[in-house]
Structures are given as structure tokens and as C-alpha cells.
Amino acid sequence: MTELVVQSHVPFPVDDVFAWHLREGALERLTPPWMRTDVLAREGGVADGGRVILGLHQGPLSLRWEARHRDLVPGRQFVDEQVRGPFHRWVHTHRFAASDHGCAVEDDVRYELPLGALGGAVAGRRVRAELERMFAWRHAQLAADLGRHADPLARATGPLRIAVSGASGLIGRALCAFLSTGGHQVVRLVRGRVSLADEIAWDPERGMVAPHALSGVDAVVHLAGENVGARWTAAKKRAIRDSRVAGTRTLAEALARLPVPPRVFVSASAIGWYGDRGDELVDESSAPGDGFLAEVCRAWEEAAEPATRAGVRVVHPRIGVVLTPAGGALARMLPAFRLGVGGPIGDGAQAVSWIALDDVVYALHRALVDERLRGPVNLTAPAPVSQRELAHAIGRVLGRPSSLPLPRAAVGALFGQMGREVLLAGAWVRPTRLDDIGFRFRWDTIDAALAALLGRTAPADLPKLALSFSGS
């Protein structure tokens, strides 16, 4: 069998590190964003006999990976072994040991590829390199997440009961996993029949949510809303506006009716609030812009007013272009770049005020625990880029051409008003409120973010993490 041992040190107590791995969401947080993986089923956690079934996707191909857990030593180790999946054999031992200044974390993986020596000769080196990339990400992600949960403000707030709408969306899935691993209780607002104890039924179009269901909630994060990334028909525009405004008003009014309302209502907005601003640099103090999205964002934020009047601290995270290969704008752009036919949209001069998905999660978490944040807060990285710069950065990271533009006329013909307002327009947005409170972005430059998100960062380049690789 081939063995790979990956070790790192994190400056947190071993009991905290081990407990993090036991909580729902740990597997999702440890999965690299460039790996398309779905958790199809799980039961029993990491206790002996527990199991998990994953759906792995590579291009058009999909396969299932089933693993069972064994050899649990509380606070020290657990093992997962492949029952069926892509390897001939796979045994992964997770070890944790107290050290003078925290916890030593070790992943010891022993595996065999299919087809024996032939499989090793054909794919051995490539599989080894991919596993090293994956485990480098896992160790860096663990350290980053633990650091955010250990922030003094988060420690002082303690575990919260947090209701989340839009929990199945791109941001919602990542946020719920992060909050759960931090020891918070997450309850999801869902449409239709409630099937789990951690769900609350609501109907935003009809303005219905049972106030008693929100009783005892410490915080609400409202992320639900119709996807704007499609051609805007009259019906689509109505759905975009109504899903945001009606849903926000429904929750704000329900919170205002509670005898004891939650501490904070984090109600999402977007940098579309600023409209197309050309070369102007804007922040939270800037005037609103023009256009359909700007109008929607103004109404969206105003709909939370009942909660504000009831004394709830209301935060409006104005979210920028979220970067992750798991979905959204970057995922839609990558296929063309990988084929060598990617490039700028239009003349490429328009601003792209971007933010990596994990920094969205960390900023939303900060909004939950930091009393200084209220009202609009821009969730954008401190170094926005032009659309041309974004295209060239993707090309550099992938090692592919990046100069074939999508002409303005084609954008208008394909996407209509949506293309003109979203793809051909932009604003240079500064995260002034986050800067004021000393928020630390995990990725503050586009090249560093793309290299990490696309798995092109060498293990030695991962910041502030001493990794060691060994094995045969």
C-alpha cells in the first residue's frame, strides 16, 4: 500500500480541534472548492459504525464513495475506511495530539489504486499530487476556521441559535457548515413541509412565518432570493424583486412581533445598490445608483425597517461578486477558460468588486457577533479589479489564454438588460466598514484568491501553516 502522512500544528486546544471534527458541517468545510462533492447520506458521525456516502463529480462523470468509521478514541483519533469507491483500498486515520502550544493534527492515509502495479504506473504520481493538494487545503482550512471561531468577540458571544434563510444556496451552505462546526445551532427556514427538527416553515410570497417558531432565536441571517443571473423577462424581474422584498418584510415583521426579538438580523443586500458608477470609488456612505438592481436593493434594505424599529440590530451585507469554483460567476466562466477561449466581457474596463466565498462567510459571522456593525456593510475584497484584469488573472492561474473577448453586442443580444446591468456595468467598491473594525480578509488579492480556490497554490505557499508531507 502507498502511504501519505500530512502533519500540521494549530494553536488551539486539542479538545476544541477534535470537537470541531465531530460536528455537522466539518466534512463540507474540509472539502476543497475545486472538488465537486456532495454529501448524499450520513449516519452515526465518526463513531464506530458510522458511515457517509459522497457523490464525486469530475466533468461529466459521477461516482459514489461510501466510507465507514471505526477505531474512535475520543479526543485522539478516528478512522474512515472505504467500503466502495474509486480506490482499491483506502484507510484514513485522523490523529490529534496535545502540544506545548496547541494541537498537532495528522492525516495518515494508506491506499491502493485499482489495477495494482499498472494503476500505480499510469496514475500514481497524479493521484499523489492531487491528494497532497487536497490535504494541504484541509489543514489550511481547519486553521482558518478555528481562528475565526476563537476570535474574542465570538468567544464572548458564545454559542448562538441562528435561523438561516437561503440555507441551500451557495453562500447558505457554506455559512451553515461553518456555524455548525463552531458549535452554533443552525435552524433552516424552508418552504413547504418541515421534515427535520432544525427546520422552520415559511412562505415569503404569502408573508407567512409562524412567529412562535422564531421564539428563542438569537440571530437571523436572511440570504434567500431569486437568482439574478439569467435573462430578465418581466416575470423574472418581478420574481427577483418580490423574493427579496417580500421575504425580508415577512421576517422583519415576524421578528418585531416577538416578545423577545433576536439580537441581530443580518439581511443580505448586494453591491447592485450602487448601480453602474464608471471609475468612481464608492463605499457605504455613497449615494444609491440607478437601474433595476439598484432599485431592488433599496427596496430590499428598506423592507427590514420593522425589525429596526423593534430595536433589533440590523446589518445589510452588500455582497459583491462571490468567487468560488463551486458555483456562481467563476464556475460559469471556468469552462471557457479551460478550453482556451476565455477573455474579457465587453471592453473589460468595468469594475468587478469581488470577494472569495470564505471571506463572505467570515464577514457574515463577524456581523453576527460584532455590535459595531449595523446598517450597510460592503462585503468586497479591498482590491477590486477590472473585468479584463479578472480574465487575465484566471488565465495566469490556469496557464491558459485569456484574451478572446465577448463583444458588448453579443452580451446585449444574449442577456438583454441583465447583461447590460450586471456583466457590462460595475462599481469600484471599498469595504470601509470592515476596514474600520479591523476585519482580516483571508484573500485580499485576486491572484492569491484564484490560486487557492482553483487548487494551484503549492503546499509550501499556504500562509502561516507549517505542513509536512511524508510516506512511501
C-alpha positions in Angstrom: 0.0 0.0 0.0 1.0 3.6 -0.6 1.1 5.8 2.5 0.7 9.6 2.7 1.2 11.4 6.1 0.3 15.1 6.4 1.0 16.9 9.6 0.5 20.4 10.8 0.2 22.4 14.1 -2.8 24.6 15.0 -2.6 26.9 18.1 -5.8 25.7 19.7 -6.6 23.1 22.4 -6.7 19.5 21.2 -10.2 19.1 22.7 -11.5 22.0 20.6 -9.9 20.7 17.5 -11.3 17.2 17.9 -14.8 18.6 18.8 -14.7 20.6 15.6 -14.3 17.4 13.6 -17.3 15.8 15.3 -19.8 18.5 14.3 -22.1 18.5 11.3 -20.5 20.5 8.5 -16.9 19.5 9.2 -16.7 17.4 6.0 -18.2 20.2 3.9 -15.7 22.7 5.3 -12.8 20.4 4.6 -13.7 19.7 1.0 -11.7 21.8 -1.4 -13.8 24.1 -3.6 -12.3 22.8 -6.8 -13.6 19.3 -5.9 -17.3 18.8 -6.8 -18.5 16.7 -3.9 -22.0 16.2 -2.4 -22.8 14.5 0.9 -25.6 12.1 -0.1 -26.1 10.4 3.2 -24.5 10.1 6.6 -25.3 8.5 9.9 -23.6 7.9 13.2 -21.0 10.6 12.9 -17.4 9.4 13.3 -18.4 6.8 16.0 -17.6 3.2 15.2 -20.1 2.0 12.6 -20.9 5.5 11.4 -20.9 6.0 7.6 -21.0 8.6 4.9 -21.8 8.4 1.2 -20.4 11.0 -1.1 -21.2 11.9 -4.7 -17.9 12.7 -6.6 -18.1 14.6 -9.9 -15.3 15.0 -12.4 -16.5 16.7 -15.6 -19.4 14.6 -16.9 -18.5 11.6 -14.7 -20.0 10.9 -11.3 -19.4 8.1 -8.8 -20.3 7.3 -5.2 -17.8 6.9 -2.4 -19.0 5.1 0.7 -16.9 5.1 3.9 -17.4 3.7 7.3 -15.8 4.9 10.6 -14.0 2.8 13.1 -11.3 2.9 15.9 -12.7 6.0 17.6 -10.5 7.1 20.5 -12.3 10.2 21.9 -10.1 13.3 21.8 -7.3 11.4 19.9 -8.3 9.7 16.7 -10.9 8.2 14.3 -10.6 6.2 11.1 -12.6 6.1 7.9 -12.3 3.2 5.6 -13.6 3.0 2.0 -16.4 0.4 1.6 -16.8 1.2 -2.1 -15.4 3.9 -4.3 -12.6 4.9 -6.6 -9.7 3.2 -4.7 -9.0 -0.5 -4.5 -8.4 0.2 -0.8 -8.4 3.4 1.3 -7.8 3.7 5.1 -7.6 7.2 6.5 -6.5 7.7 10.2 -7.1 11.2 11.7 -4.9 11.8 14.7 -4.8 14.6 17.2 -2.2 15.2 20.0 -1.8 17.9 22.5 1.4 20.0 22.2 3.0 22.8 24.1 1.2 25.5 22.1 -1.9 23.8 20.8 -2.7 20.7 18.8 -0.7 18.5 16.3 -3.0 17.3 13.5 -2.1 14.3 11.4 -3.8 12.6 8.4 -2.3 9.2 7.7 -3.7 7.7 4.5 -2.9 4.3 3.2 -4.3 3.5 -0.2 -4.1 1.2 -3.2 -5.2 2.2 -6.7 -7.2 -0.1 -9.0 -5.3 -2.4 -11.4 -2.4 -2.9 -9.0 1.1 -2.0 -10.4 -0.5 -0.9 -13.7 -2.8 1.6 -11.9 0.2 2.9 -10.0 2.3 3.3 -13.1 -0.4 5.1 -15.0 -1.9 7.3 -12.3 0.2 7.0 -9.2 2.1 10.3 -9.4 -1.0 12.3 -10.4 -3.1 10.8 -7.6 -0.4 11.5 -5.1 -0.1 15.2 -6.2 -3.9 15.6 -6.0 -4.0 14.1 -2.5 -1.3 16.5 -1.4 -3.2 19.4 -2.8 -6.4 18.3 -1.1 -4.8 17.7 2.4 -2.9 21.0 2.2 -6.2 22.7 1.7 -7.8 20.8 4.5 -5.2 21.7 7.0 -5.2 25.4 6.0 -9.0 25.5 6.1 -9.1 23.9 9.6 -6.6 26.5 10.9 -8.5 29.4 9.3 -11.9 28.3 10.6 -10.7 27.6 14.1 -9.1 31.0 14.1 -12.4 32.8 13.3 -14.3 30.8 16.0 -11.6 31.7 18.5 -11.9 35.4 17.9 -12.5 37.2 21.3 -15.8 38.6 20.0 -17.0 35.2 19.0 -15.9 33.7 22.3 -17.7 36.4 24.3 -20.9 35.9 22.4 -20.9 32.2 23.0 -23.0 29.6 21.0 -26.0 31.0 19.3 -29.2 29.7 17.9 -29.3 31.1 14.4 -32.1 30.9 11.8 -30.9 31.0 8.2 -33.0 31.5 5.0 -31.4 30.5 1.7 -29.5 27.8 3.5 -29.4 25.6 0.4 -27.8 28.3 -1.7 -24.1 28.8 -2.5 -23.5 31.1 0.5 -26.0 29.5 2.8 -24.5 26.0 2.5 -21.0 27.3 3.4 -22.3 29.5 6.2 -24.4 26.8 7.8 -21.4 24.4 7.8 -19.1 27.0 9.3 -21.6 27.9 12.0 -22.3 24.3 12.9 -18.6 23.4 13.3 -18.3 26.4 15.6 -20.8 25.0 18.0 -23.8 27.2 17.0 -27.2 25.7 16.5 -28.5 26.3 13.0 -32.2 26.2 12.1 -33.1 26.5 8.4 -36.1 28.4 7.0 -37.6 26.1 4.4 -40.6 26.3 2.1 -43.2 23.6 2.3 -43.4 20.8 4.8 -40.9 20.7 7.6 -39.3 17.3 8.0 -36.5 17.9 10.4 -36.3 19.3 14.0 -33.9 22.0 12.8 -36.2 23.4 10.2 -38.8 26.3 10.3 -41.5 26.5 7.6 -42.1 29.8 5.9 -43.8 31.2 2.8 -42.3 34.5 1.9 -44.6 35.2 -1.1 -47.6 34.9 1.2 -46.0 36.7 4.1 -46.2 33.7 6.3 -43.9 32.5 9.1 -45.0 31.5 12.5 -43.6 34.0 15.0 -43.5 31.3 17.7 -41.2 29.3 15.5 -38.6 32.1 15.7 -39.0 32.4 19.5 -35.7 31.8 21.2 -33.6 32.5 18.1 -30.6 34.7 18.9 -30.0 35.8 15.3 -31.4 35.6 11.9 -29.4 35.5 8.6 -31.6 36.2 5.6 -30.0 35.1 2.3 -32.9 33.9 0.2 -33.7 35.5 -3.1 -34.3 34.7 -6.8 -31.2 34.2 -8.9 -30.4 37.3 -11.0 -28.0 35.5 -13.4 -30.5 34.9 -16.2 -32.2 36.9 -18.9 -34.7 39.3 -17.3 -38.2 38.9 -18.6 -41.0 40.9 -16.9 -41.8 37.8 -14.8 -38.2 37.2 -13.9 -37.8 40.8 -12.7 -40.9 40.6 -10.7 -39.6 37.3 -9.0 -36.2 38.9 -8.3 -37.8 41.9 -6.6 -40.6 40.1 -4.8 -38.5 37.3 -3.5 -36.2 39.8 -1.8 -38.6 42.5 -0.6 -41.5 40.3 0.5 -39.2 37.7 2.2 -37.3 40.4 4.1 -40.5 42.2 5.2 -42.1 38.9 6.3 -39.1 38.1 8.5 -38.7 41.7 9.8 -42.4 41.9 10.8 -42.3 38.5 12.4 -39.2 39.4 14.5 -40.8 42.7 15.5 -43.8 40.8 16.9 -41.7 38.6 19.2 -41.8 39.4 22.9 -38.1 39.0 23.0 -36.7 39.6 19.5 -33.3 38.3 18.4 -30.1 40.2 19.0 -29.3 40.8 15.3 -31.0 40.5 11.9 -28.4 40.1 9.1 -30.4 40.7 5.9 -28.5 40.3 2.7 -28.2 43.0 0.1 -25.8 43.5 -2.9 -23.4 46.0 -4.4 -26.0 46.4 -7.1 -27.2 49.1 -4.7 -24.5 51.4 -6.2 -25.5 50.9 -9.9 -23.0 51.5 -12.7 -20.5 54.0 -11.3 -17.8 54.1 -14.0 -14.5 55.0 -12.5 -16.0 56.3 -9.2 -14.8 54.7 -6.0 -17.7 54.1 -3.6 -18.3 52.9 -0.1 -21.2 52.6 2.4 -21.5 56.4 2.6 -22.1 56.8 -1.2 -25.4 57.7 -2.7 -27.5 55.0 -4.3 -27.2 54.3 -8.1 -29.7 53.9 -10.9 -31.1 50.9 -12.6 -33.3 47.9 -11.8 -30.9 46.3 -9.4 -30.2 49.5 -7.6 -34.0 50.0 -7.2 -34.4 46.4 -5.9 -31.6 46.8 -3.4 -33.0 50.0 -2.0 -36.4 48.3 -1.5 -34.8 45.2 -0.2 -33.0 47.1 2.6 -36.0 49.3 3.4 -38.1 46.1 3.9 -36.1 45.3 7.1 -37.3 48.6 8.8 -39.9 46.8 11.1 -37.0 45.0 12.8 -35.0 48.1 13.2 -38.0 49.9 14.8 -38.3 47.0 17.2 -34.8 47.6 18.5 -33.1 44.7 16.6 -29.6 45.4 15.3 -30.0 45.2 11.5 -27.0 44.6 9.2 -27.2 44.8 5.4 -24.2 43.0 3.9 -23.9 44.4 0.4 -22.3 41.3 -1.2 -20.0 41.6 -4.2 -19.2 39.1 -6.9 -18.6 35.9 -4.9 -15.7 33.8 -6.2 -15.7 30.0 -5.9 -15.4 27.3 -8.5 -18.3 25.6 -6.7 -20.8 27.9 -8.2 -21.7 31.5 -9.2 -19.9 33.7 -11.7 -16.5 32.0 -11.5 -17.9 28.5 -12.1 -19.7 29.8 -15.2 -16.5 31.3 -16.6 -14.1 28.5 -16.0 -15.2 26.1 -18.8 -14.4 28.7 -21.5 -11.0 29.5 -19.9 -10.1 25.8 -19.6 -10.8 25.4 -23.3 -8.6 28.4 -24.0 -11.4 30.6 -25.3 -11.9 32.8 -22.3 -11.4 36.5 -22.1 -12.9 39.9 -21.0 -16.6 40.7 -21.3 -17.1 43.8 -23.4 -14.1 46.1 -23.4 -13.1 44.7 -20.0 -12.9 48.2 -18.3 -15.9 47.7 -16.0 -15.2 47.1 -12.3 -15.5 43.7 -10.6 -15.8 44.1 -6.9 -15.1 40.5 -5.9 -14.9 38.5 -2.7 -13.9 34.9 -2.0 -16.7 32.7 -0.6 -15.0 32.0 2.7 -14.5 35.7 3.3 -18.2 36.2 2.8 -18.8 33.5 5.4 -16.3 35.1 7.8 -17.8 38.6 7.3 -21.3 37.3 8.0 -20.1 35.6 11.1 -18.5 38.9 12.2 -21.8 40.7 11.6 -23.4 38.2 14.0 -21.0 38.8 16.9 -19.8 42.4 16.4 -22.1 45.0 17.9 -20.3 47.8 16.0 -21.7 46.6 12.7 -25.1 47.8 11.7 -26.7 49.2 8.5 -24.9 48.7 5.2 -21.6 46.8 5.2 -19.8 46.2 1.9 -18.7 42.5 1.5 -16.0 43.0 -1.1 -12.2 42.4 -1.1 -10.1 45.5 -0.6 -8.6 45.3 -4.1 -11.4 45.3 -6.8 -10.2 44.6 -10.4 -11.4 45.4 -13.9 -13.1 42.7 -15.8 -10.1 42.5 -18.1 -7.8 42.0 -15.0 -10.0 39.3 -13.7 -9.9 37.4 -17.1 -6.1 37.7 -17.3 -5.8 36.5 -13.6 -7.9 33.4 -14.4 -5.7 32.7 -17.4 -2.5 33.1 -15.5 -3.6 30.7 -12.7 -4.9 28.1 -15.2 -2.0 28.6 -17.6 -4.5 29.2 -20.5 -5.1 32.1 -23.0 -7.4 34.8 -21.7 -7.7 37.4 -24.5 -10.7 36.4 -26.5 -13.4 38.9 -25.6 -17.2 38.5 -25.6 -18.3 41.6 -27.5 -20.7 44.1 -26.0 -23.2 43.5 -28.8 -23.2 39.7 -28.1 -23.7 40.3 -24.4 -26.8 42.5 -25.1 -28.2 40.0 -27.6 -27.7 37.0 -25.3 -28.7 38.5 -22.0 -30.6 41.8 -22.6 -31.0 44.1 -19.7 -29.3 41.6 -17.3 -26.2 41.6 -19.4 -26.0 45.4 -19.6 -26.6 46.0 -15.9 -24.6 43.0 -14.5 -22.0 42.0 -17.0 -21.1 45.3 -18.7 -21.5 47.6 -15.7 -19.9 47.8 -12.3 -18.7 49.8 -9.3 -15.3 50.1 -7.6 -16.5 49.3 -4.1 -14.4 49.7 -0.9 -15.2 47.7 2.3 -14.8 50.7 4.5 -16.9 49.4 7.4 -15.0 46.1 7.6 -11.7 48.0 7.4 -12.9 50.2 10.3 -13.4 47.3 12.6 -10.1 45.6 11.6 -11.6 42.7 9.7 -8.9 40.4 8.2 -9.6 39.1 4.7 -8.3 35.6 4.1 -7.6 36.6 0.4 -7.2 40.2 -0.4 -5.7 39.9 -3.9 -7.2 38.3 -7.0 -4.2 36.2 -7.9 -3.9 34.7 -4.4 -7.6 34.0 -4.2 -7.8 32.3 -7.6 -4.7 30.2 -7.0 -6.1 28.9 -3.7 -9.6 28.4 -4.9 -8.6 26.5 -8.0 -6.0 24.4 -6.2 -3.0 25.9 -7.9 -1.3 27.0 -4.6 1.7 24.8 -3.7 1.5 23.5 -0.1 4.6 25.5 0.8 2.9 28.7 -0.3 0.0 28.3 2.0 0.3 31.1 4.6 1.0 30.7 8.3 0.8 26.9 8.2 3.8 24.6 8.8 2.9 21.5 6.7 5.0 18.3 6.5 4.4 15.5 4.0 5.9 12.0 4.3 5.1 8.5 3.4 6.0 6.0 0.7 
